[in-house]
Amino acid sequence: MAISKLNLEDFCNDIFSLFAIHTDLDDYRLAYFLNKCLGINLCRKEFDLDFINSKGSFSVFEYIDQSNFLKWSLISNIYN
């Protein structure tokens, strides 16, 4: 059987920025303050982010800026 290697760069050529925010605020309050300060409209998605082997889920807020072709995502890193 032949072995082949896949390079991540073959699949992903998107340019993105990643920011980490450490806060004691609840996820919905952080989304509210980001919306207010940045002039965006993060909205809670209907479904949370779930993993097969995990008992928890992570809330997801999203805003799509169509005029600038940007997608903003806020993902909680605390189990709900």
TACOR-V937040 format. One record per helix or strand of 3 or more residues. SS is the DSSP state (2 for helix, 1 for strand). FROM is the first residue (numbers start at 1). TO is the last residue. If there is no record, write none. Layout:
ss=SS from=FROM to=TO
ss=SS from=FROM to=TO
//
This chain:
ss=2 from=8 to=10
ss=2 from=27 to=38
ss=1 from=60 to=65
ss=1 from=70 to=75
//
